[in-house]
Amino acid sequence: MAKVESFELDHTLVKAPYVRLAGTDKNGKGSTIQKYDLRFLQPNQEALPTAAVHTLEYLLATYLRDELTGVIDISPMGCRTGFYMIIWDEHKPADIAAALTNVLKKVVATETVPAVSALECGNYKDHSLFSAQEYAKIVLQAGISDDPFRA
């Protein structure tokens, strides 16, 4: 059975919020993708409410693409403590942390959430801009580390 990288991480040792390079894959043609752990809350102590996760997912998917080239996907973690980002090419955790900080500042200032109609979203009633903004403020106030084991 293949090992899942995130299952190998000792979640009792990390100190959220942080950005962590969770993996780099290269194919035979020279293409590179990276997976980043964008951790907002301390594992096993806190969890984002689903409406906040849903809204943050939409805002991160929009705004991170404005900050970084090559973003493939932003996906919420099942534990609701953060998100995974898949991106082309190689990036430094410090650059991702800086981009995420800029994005969360945009989240705090935003007035609308894209794609929240029944036509565009499979659960359009489960969004909360207010909650997304409150959690963005919490993360910004704490500061985003580029080292998951150092606050």
Protein Blocks (a to p, Z undefined) as FASTA:
>chain_A
ZZdfklmpcfklpccdddddfbdcddfkopacddddddfbdghkbccdfklmmmmmmmmm
mmmmmmpghiabdcddfklpaccdddehjddfklmmmmmmmmmmmmmmpmbdehiafklp
cblmlccfklmmmmmmmmmmnopafbfkbZZ
